């Protein structure tokens, strides 16, 4: 007689789990597209140096990454900073790093490095990108890189 409540509980748990794992009938399967490289995000990232990118137009596939590398000092001086864009979101920032380049001599610390910005195409459209090199309390940038990202 004690098996009946245990069995009922197990059946109720199985039914609940089955209901949670089902896909809604209204799911839009057309979003998967015909190209599995896009669905699984297997498109190779586009890697560019900042000076080569200024004034250019970069086309990304949806889900594809753009990696922008800029020369930067690793001390407390000016930094590269991506400016905020208030229009429709076409790209999403993924990560920003500052990596020191190895010094020629092991005893001398590295003074330069790469500021690396990574963004990913998330929606169709065009988005301007502005990256400025300036100090924390400076009003004007010492260097500015402007380019457009297009996601078809």
N, C-alpha and C positions, 0 to 999 in steps of 0.2 A: 504494500500500500504506500510506502514511502517513495517508491519509484515514480509514481504518477506526478507529484509536484516537481520533481527534478526534470522529468521528461517535458513537462509543460513549460518550464523555465527555459530549457534548452531550445525548444521549438520557437518560443517567443524571441529569444536572442537571435536565432538564425533568421527569422523573418525580419527582425529589425535591421540586422546587418545587410540583408539582401536589399532592403528598401533604401538604405543609405548609399549603397554602391552602384545603384542603377543610374543610367544616363538619362537625363530628362528627354522626353519625346520631342521637345522643341529645340534641341541642340542643333546648331548650324554646321553641318559637316562640310559645307563648301569652303570654310575657312582653312581646311587642310591643304587645299590647292593640289595641283597635279604634281608639283615638284617636291619630292621628299627632302631635297637639300634645304629648301626654305622651311619646311615644317620642323625638321630636326636641327635647324640652324647650323648646317654643315658648310656654309659658305665661308671661305677664308677671309679673315679680316684684312682691311686695307690699311697699310702702315705707311705713314708719310712724315717727312721732316717739316716743321712749321714754315720755314722759309719757302719751301716748294709749294706750299698750300695757299699762301696769301693771294687773295683775289681769284681763286679758282672755284670750281664747282665740282663736288664729289657726289657720285651716285652710289647709293647703298641699296641693297635688297633688304626687304623687311627681315629683321632679325640679324642682319650682318653688322659687324663692328667696324668702327673707324678708330685707329690708334694714331694719335698726333704726338710726335716727339719734338720737344723744344729744348734748346740749350738754356741752362739755368745755373745760377750760382747756388751753392748749398749752404752759404752762410745766412745770416739774418737779414740780408738786403732785400731787394725787390723780388717779387714772386710773380709767376704766371697765374692768371685768374680768368676763368671763363665767365663772361658776363651773362646775367640772367636774361632770358627771352620770355616775354609775356604773351606771345602769339600762340597759335595752335602748335601743340607738341608733335614734332616729327621724329626727333631723336631723344633718347634718354641717356643722361650721363651714367656711366657704369662705375668708373673709378678714376682717381687721379693720384699719381705717385711722383715722388722726387727721389731719383736714384743717383748717388754719387758715382762718377766715373773713377776707375782705378787710377791712382797716381803712378807716374813712371817709376818713382822710387818708393820703396816700402816705408821709409821714414817720413816722407812728406805727405801730409793729408791732402785728399782730393778737394779742390776748390770749385770744380764745375761738375755738373751732372745733367741728367735729362729729366725734364718735367714731362710726364706722360699723361695725356688725357685719353680716356676711352669712352666712346659713345656708341649707342646701338640704334639702328633705324627701327622705329616702332610703329609708324603710321605713314600713310601716303601723304606726300606734300613736299614743300620746300621750306627750309628753316635757315635763316642766317645765323652764323656763329661768329662771335667776337671774343678773342682771347687777348688780354692786355698784360703787359709786363710793367708792374709799378710797385712802389713801396706802400706800406700799410697806410700811411697818412698823406700820401701824395694825391693831388687832384688829377693831374695829367699823367698819362702812361708814357713811359720811355719808348716802348715798342707796342705795336698793335697788329694782330693778324686777323684778317676778315676772310671768310669763305662761306659758301652756301652748301648745305647738304640736301640732296634730292632723294626722296624715296618714292619710286614709281608705284 
